[in-house]
């Protein structure tokens, strides 16, 4: 489940942050390509920004109440995954272009009911959540799985991953990303 519904209101660039580009590719597309690299069904939850083109293999769910926060998008994404027969979701954010396909694969292939990607020992996305924990996820507000992971800290597997968990929330974040190396592709 890739969450791409938010307003991106902290980004003060000329466009929605997800539509800003790295190497000519929109930020959200970098994240989607990585998720697709896990070779599992992908659910993309859209909202504030018009994202296109989206491959026909991706299940798109539009969150018309995206202003109410991330929890609603996560709920919609999990419901779509459930409708596809999933008993586990791996979820990430579309404003994190450095999360690698290998990170998505590691989380989808893991067997833990709760798992989180780590980068140099720091927790990030994506996060793996089995169906037994779905009822505990928030349904309102700007919250994700963090509280569930905290409540069940002893059950959370930490999965070392390659890539970067950095998100792009502001134009300065994007500038820093683009200055990282001569080729800024994740």
C-alpha positions in Angstrom: 0.0 0.0 0.0 1.6 3.2 -1.1 0.1 6.4 0.5 0.0 9.3 -1.9 -3.1 11.3 -0.8 -1.9 14.2 1.3 -1.9 17.9 0.5 1.9 18.4 0.8 1.1 21.8 2.3 4.7 22.3 3.6 6.1 22.1 0.1 6.5 25.7 -1.1 7.5 24.8 -4.7 5.6 25.6 -7.9 3.7 22.2 -7.8 2.5 19.6 -5.4 5.6 17.9 -3.8 4.7 14.5 -5.3 4.8 16.1 -8.8 8.2 17.6 -8.3 10.9 15.7 -10.2 14.1 13.9 -9.6 16.0 13.1 -12.8 12.9 14.1 -14.7 10.7 11.6 -12.9 8.0 12.7 -10.4 8.8 11.9 -6.7 5.7 9.7 -6.4 6.7 7.7 -9.5 10.1 6.8 -7.9 8.2 5.5 -4.8 5.7 3.6 -7.0 8.5 2.0 -9.1 10.2 0.8 -5.9 7.0 -0.7 -4.6 6.3 -2.4 -7.9 9.9 -3.9 -7.7 8.6 -6.1 -4.9 6.6 -8.1 -7.5 3.5 -8.1 -5.4 0.1 -6.4 -6.0 0.4 -2.7 -5.3 -2.4 -0.4 -4.0 -1.9 3.3 -4.6 -4.0 5.6 -2.4 -4.4 9.0 -4.2 -6.0 12.2 -3.0 -4.9 15.9 -3.3 -2.6 15.5 -6.4 -3.5 14.2 -9.8 -1.1 11.3 -10.4 -0.7 10.0 -13.9 0.1 7.8 -15.7 -0.5 4.9 -13.4 0.2 1.4 -14.7 -2.9 -0.7 -15.1 -1.5 -3.4 -12.8 -1.8 -1.0 -9.9 -5.0 -0.9 -7.9 -5.9 2.8 -7.4 -8.1 4.0 -4.5 -9.0 7.6 -4.3 -9.3 9.1 -0.8 -11.8 11.9 -1.3 -11.4 12.8 2.4 -7.6 13.2 2.1 -7.7 16.4 4.2 -8.6 14.4 7.3 -5.2 12.8 7.5 -3.2 9.7 6.8 -5.2 7.3 8.9 -8.1 7.4 6.4 -5.8 6.7 3.5 -4.2 3.8 5.3 -7.7 2.4 6.1 -8.7 2.6 2.4 -5.5 1.0 1.3 -5.9 -1.9 3.7 -9.5 -2.4 2.6 -8.4 -2.5 -1.0 -5.6 -5.0 -0.1 -8.1 -7.1 1.9 -10.4 -7.1 -1.2 -7.4 -8.4 -3.2 -7.1 -11.3 -0.7 -4.2 -9.9 1.3 -3.6 -10.9 4.9 -0.6 -8.7 5.3 0.2 -5.3 3.9 3.5 -3.5 3.5 2.9 0.2 3.5 5.0 3.2 2.6 4.9 6.8 1.6 5.0 8.3 -1.9 7.2 11.2 -0.7 10.1 8.9 0.0 11.9 8.4 -3.4 15.0 6.8 -1.8 13.2 3.7 -0.4 14.5 1.0 -2.6 12.8 -1.9 -4.3 15.0 -4.2 -2.3 13.5 -2.6 0.9 10.0 -3.3 -0.3 11.0 -6.9 -1.3 12.6 -7.6 2.1 9.5 -6.5 3.9 7.1 -8.4 1.7 9.1 -11.6 1.9 9.6 -11.5 5.6 7.4 -13.6 7.8 6.9 -11.4 10.9 3.5 -10.1 11.6 5.0 -6.7 12.4 8.2 -5.5 10.8 9.8 -2.2 10.0 12.6 -1.2 7.6 15.7 0.2 9.2 18.4 2.4 7.6 21.7 2.5 9.4 19.8 1.4 12.5 17.0 4.1 12.2 13.4 3.0 11.7 11.7 4.1 8.5 9.3 2.8 5.8 8.0 0.5 4.6 6.3 -1.2 7.4 4.8 -4.7 7.4 1.5 -5.2 9.2 -0.4 -8.5 9.4 -4.2 -8.6 9.4 -4.4 -9.4 13.1 -3.1 -5.8 13.8 -5.4 -4.0 11.3 -8.2 -3.4 13.8 -5.7 -1.5 16.0 -4.7 1.0 13.3 -6.1 4.5 13.6 -9.0 5.3 11.3 -9.0 9.1 11.8 -6.4 11.8 12.0 -2.9 12.2 10.7 -1.6 8.9 12.1 -0.2 5.8 10.6 1.1 2.6 12.2 3.5 4.2 14.7 1.2 3.6 17.8 0.6 0.0 16.9 4.3 -0.6 16.5 5.0 1.1 19.9 2.3 -1.0 21.7 3.7 -4.2 20.3 7.4 -3.2 20.4 8.5 -6.7 21.4 6.8 -8.2 18.3 8.3 -5.8 15.8 11.1 -7.2 13.6 13.6 -4.6 12.4 14.8 -5.3 8.8 18.0 -3.7 7.7 17.5 -2.1 4.2 19.4 -0.3 1.6 18.3 3.1 0.4 17.2 6.3 2.2 14.1 6.8 4.3 14.3 10.6 3.8 11.0 12.2 2.8 10.5 15.3 0.8 8.2 17.6 2.6 9.7 21.0 1.7 11.4 22.6 -1.3 14.6 22.6 0.8 14.3 18.8 1.3 14.2 18.5 -2.5 17.2 20.8 -2.9 19.2 18.7 -0.4 18.2 15.5 -2.2 19.3 16.9 -5.6 22.6 18.0 -4.2 23.5 14.6 -2.7 25.3 13.3 -5.7 25.8 13.9 -9.4 23.1 11.3 -10.2 20.4 11.7 -7.7 18.3 8.7 -8.7 17.3 6.5 -5.7 
